[in-house]
């Protein structure tokens, strides 16, 4: 039975991977300095997704350089008031100058994590993936000023993301 389930997952992954989108290619920033990028990022807004359904507040990601890869720790507060964690790894896509990462929380399956906009001082970032199903606005602090947030939402919309679907992430603690 487990082999049949594994085969089904592999076939579904291949079929989904073969699907094309009606979107033009998604541009990324020219380059990312991973030494500056690592650290803690607070989720300011996101497109809803199945793997964050339990998260109601205080969502953050911490990245730590570990040899040729990056350790990822995602945390959020659940409705029960407890913190949930997900640990993963990421690595840069060759030739992307670190603007495209592949992230996995369930190896051997990886997802795209593309850096679409990045503050020159690494204070905020817009992250997404080519299918435009997932996107996040992250910052080094739990909130962004209204003008910066508006500009990032407008940029996400200009790239083909559903601006109206973005949800703000509440933070009850820094």
C-alpha positions as CSV (number, residue, x, y, z in Angstrom):
1,X,0.0,0.0,0.0
2,X,2.8,2.4,0.9
3,X,4.5,1.8,-2.5
4,X,1.2,2.6,-4.3
5,X,0.9,5.8,-2.3
6,X,4.5,6.8,-3.1
7,X,3.9,6.0,-6.8
8,X,0.8,8.1,-6.8
9,X,2.7,11.1,-5.2
10,X,5.5,10.8,-7.8
11,X,3.1,10.6,-10.7
12,X,1.0,13.5,-9.4
13,X,4.3,15.5,-9.0
14,X,5.3,14.8,-12.5
15,X,1.9,15.7,-13.9
16,X,1.8,19.0,-11.9
17,X,5.3,19.8,-12.9
18,X,4.4,19.4,-16.5
19,X,1.6,21.9,-16.3
20,X,2.3,25.4,-17.7
21,X,1.0,28.7,-16.5
22,X,-0.4,31.5,-18.5
23,X,2.0,33.9,-16.8
24,X,5.1,35.4,-18.3
25,X,8.5,34.4,-16.7
26,X,8.8,35.7,-13.1
27,X,11.7,38.2,-12.7
28,X,13.9,38.0,-9.6
29,X,16.3,40.5,-8.1
30,X,19.7,40.4,-9.8
31,X,21.6,38.9,-6.8
32,X,21.2,38.2,-3.1
33,X,24.0,38.3,-0.5
34,X,23.1,35.3,1.6
35,X,25.3,36.5,4.5
36,X,23.0,39.5,4.8
37,X,19.8,37.6,4.1
38,X,20.2,35.1,6.9
39,X,18.6,35.9,10.2
40,X,15.0,36.4,11.3
41,X,12.2,37.7,9.0
42,X,8.7,38.5,10.2
43,X,5.8,37.7,7.9
44,X,3.9,40.9,7.2
45,X,1.5,39.5,4.6
46,X,1.0,36.3,2.6
47,X,-1.2,34.6,0.1
48,X,-3.1,31.9,2.0
49,X,-1.9,28.4,1.6
50,X,-2.6,24.9,2.9
51,X,0.6,24.5,4.9
52,X,0.1,27.7,7.0
53,X,-3.6,27.1,7.8
54,X,-2.8,26.5,11.5
55,X,-1.0,29.8,11.7
56,X,-3.0,32.7,13.2
57,X,-0.3,35.2,14.3
58,X,3.4,35.8,15.0
59,X,4.6,34.1,11.9
60,X,8.4,34.3,11.3
61,X,11.2,32.6,9.5
62,X,14.8,32.2,10.7
63,X,17.5,31.4,8.2
64,X,20.9,30.2,9.2
65,X,23.9,29.4,6.9
66,X,25.1,25.8,7.3
67,X,27.9,24.9,4.9
68,X,26.4,24.8,1.3
69,X,22.8,25.1,2.5
70,X,20.6,27.2,4.6
71,X,18.7,25.9,7.7
72,X,15.1,27.1,7.8
73,X,13.0,27.4,10.9
74,X,9.4,28.6,10.4
75,X,7.4,29.4,13.5
76,X,3.9,30.7,14.1
77,X,1.3,31.0,16.8
78,X,-1.7,28.6,16.5
79,X,-5.3,29.3,17.5
80,X,-4.6,27.3,20.7
81,X,-1.9,29.9,21.6
82,X,1.0,27.5,21.2
83,X,3.9,27.9,18.8
84,X,4.2,25.5,15.8
85,X,7.5,25.0,14.1
86,X,8.6,23.6,10.8
87,X,12.3,22.9,10.1
88,X,13.7,22.7,6.6
89,X,16.6,23.3,4.3
90,X,17.2,25.6,1.4
91,X,19.9,25.9,-1.3
92,X,20.5,28.4,-4.0
93,X,19.7,27.5,-7.6
94,X,22.8,27.4,-9.7
95,X,23.3,30.4,-11.9
96,X,20.6,32.5,-10.0
97,X,23.2,34.5,-7.9
98,X,21.2,33.4,-4.9
99,X,17.9,35.0,-6.0
100,X,16.2,31.7,-6.5
101,X,16.2,29.1,-3.7
102,X,14.8,25.6,-3.5
103,X,13.3,24.9,-0.1
104,X,12.2,21.6,1.5
105,X,10.4,20.7,4.6
106,X,9.5,17.2,3.3
107,X,12.6,15.8,1.6
108,X,12.9,14.8,-1.2
109,X,10.2,17.4,-2.3
110,X,11.3,21.0,-2.9
111,X,9.5,24.2,-3.6
112,X,10.5,27.4,-5.3
113,X,11.4,30.4,-3.2
114,X,12.2,33.3,-5.5
115,X,13.3,36.7,-4.2
116,X,11.3,39.2,-6.3
117,X,12.1,42.5,-4.5
118,X,14.6,43.2,-1.8
119,X,15.4,46.4,0.1
120,X,19.0,47.5,-0.5
121,X,19.5,47.4,3.3
122,X,17.7,44.0,3.6
123,X,14.9,45.4,5.7
124,X,12.1,43.9,3.6
125,X,11.6,41.3,0.9
126,X,8.9,40.1,-1.5
127,X,9.1,36.3,-2.1
128,X,7.1,34.2,-4.5
129,X,7.1,31.3,-6.9
130,X,6.5,31.1,-10.7
131,X,3.0,29.7,-10.5
132,X,1.9,32.8,-8.5
133,X,0.1,30.6,-5.9
134,X,2.4,31.4,-3.0
135,X,3.9,34.8,-2.0
136,X,5.1,36.5,1.2
137,X,6.0,40.0,2.3
138,X,8.6,39.7,5.0
139,X,10.4,42.3,7.1
140,X,13.1,42.4,9.8
141,X,10.4,43.9,12.1
142,X,6.8,42.7,12.6
143,X,5.3,45.7,10.7
144,X,6.2,47.8,7.6
145,X,5.2,51.4,7.1
146,X,2.1,51.8,5.0
147,X,3.9,53.3,1.9
148,X,6.4,50.4,1.7
149,X,3.6,47.8,2.2
150,X,1.5,49.4,-0.5
151,X,4.4,49.5,-2.9
152,X,5.2,45.8,-2.3
153,X,1.5,44.8,-2.8
154,X,1.4,46.9,-6.0
155,X,4.6,45.2,-7.2
156,X,3.2,41.7,-6.4
157,X,0.1,42.6,-8.5
158,X,2.2,43.8,-11.4
159,X,3.9,40.5,-11.4
160,X,0.6,38.6,-11.6
161,X,-0.1,37.8,-8.0
162,X,-3.7,38.3,-6.7
163,X,-3.3,41.4,-4.6
164,X,-6.7,41.1,-3.1
165,X,-5.9,37.7,-1.7
166,X,-3.0,38.8,0.4
167,X,-3.7,38.6,4.1
168,X,-2.0,40.6,6.8
169,X,-0.2,38.7,9.5
170,X,-0.9,39.9,13.1
171,X,1.9,40.0,15.6
172,X,1.3,40.0,19.3
173,X,5.0,39.9,20.3
174,X,8.2,41.1,18.6
